[in-house]
Amino acid sequence: MTDSNFYWDSFYSSNRSKVIKGPSNFARYTLELLPQYSRIIDFGAGNGRDAYYFAENGFKVDAIDASKSAIEAIRSLSHPRVICHHGSVLVIADLTDSRKRDFLRPLVFYSRFVLHALTEADSESLLNLLGASNGIFSYVFLEYRVVEDREYAKEFGTHFRRFLDHTTLVSTASCWRGYEIYSNSIGKGFSRYGVEDPVLGRLILRSVCD
Ligand SMILES: C[S@@+](CC[C@H](N)C(=O)[O-])C[C@H]1O[C@@H](n2cnc3c(N)ncnc32)[C@H](O)[C@@H]1O
């Protein structure tokens, strides 16, 4: 467990009324691309806003988060299609291993606003895991804050954020075996909230394996 997770524990236990509950724009966008019957791994699911949305739309979701209070929030939604997992990158590895035996169901990896919340070490583990996954995920959906966002006002003030270099990430991902870049973009207007219109990167990969 990292220091930043203590932040998320208090964030989800003390900010309940302020935390957004409806689905993110990124989740709405993702929904349009999801293959039928996908099973989604939502990594860093937070209060489960997007996991719940996917589940309401008929998809099974494994929601992973390192914060206990985030997991409690997801459990309280008690959606029969959402399974909660408290933990971090190792949980993805375990789930990928067990879910890939369910070969009729496309496995999808989704992670919104998490890459910039990870420590350098956790980020490296995640990217290594995705890079070694050999196209096992039909799609990989990533949305994150980028370096261009650093100086803009933040609705929830200053806390640990590791702003990403979008071009570097795209170039890293373009070398991952088993995937092609489906789309990548950077800009404002993706996720307006309160005083914020953050500059975000979006990277979507598609498996090239049958
Ligand atoms: C900004 S929130 C995003 C939550 C949700 N995806 C959303 O879009 O609303 C970042 C989330 O990442 C989780 N997180 C941070 N580090 C993590 C790690 N190493 N493993 C798993 N989850 C982590 C936090 O607990 C928090 O719930």
The ligand as a Gaussian input file, in Angstrom:
#p B3LYP/6-31G(d) Opt

LIG

0 1
 C       -8.637000       9.629000      -9.175000
 S       -9.227000       8.132000      -8.516000
 C      -10.090000       7.499000      -9.949000
 C      -11.268000       6.629000      -9.570000
 C      -12.156000       6.207000     -10.730000
 N      -11.427000       5.426000     -11.711000
 C      -12.795000       7.410000     -11.398000
 O      -12.507000       7.661000     -12.579000
 O      -13.580000       8.088000     -10.742000
 C       -7.785000       7.101000      -8.440000
 C       -8.072000       5.723000      -7.830000
 O       -6.914000       4.911000      -7.987000
 C       -6.765000       4.129000      -6.811000
 N       -5.362000       3.711000      -6.707000
 C       -4.278000       4.490000      -6.476000
 N       -3.162000       3.736000      -6.458000
 C       -3.558000       2.455000      -6.691000
 C       -2.868000       1.206000      -6.796000
 N       -1.544000       1.127000      -6.668000
 N       -3.587000       0.085000      -7.038000
 C       -4.944000       0.160000      -7.179000
 N       -5.638000       1.301000      -7.086000
 C       -4.965000       2.432000      -6.852000
 C       -7.197000       5.063000      -5.688000
 O       -7.500000       4.374000      -4.509000
 C       -8.393000       5.766000      -6.335000
 O       -9.585000       5.084000      -6.071000

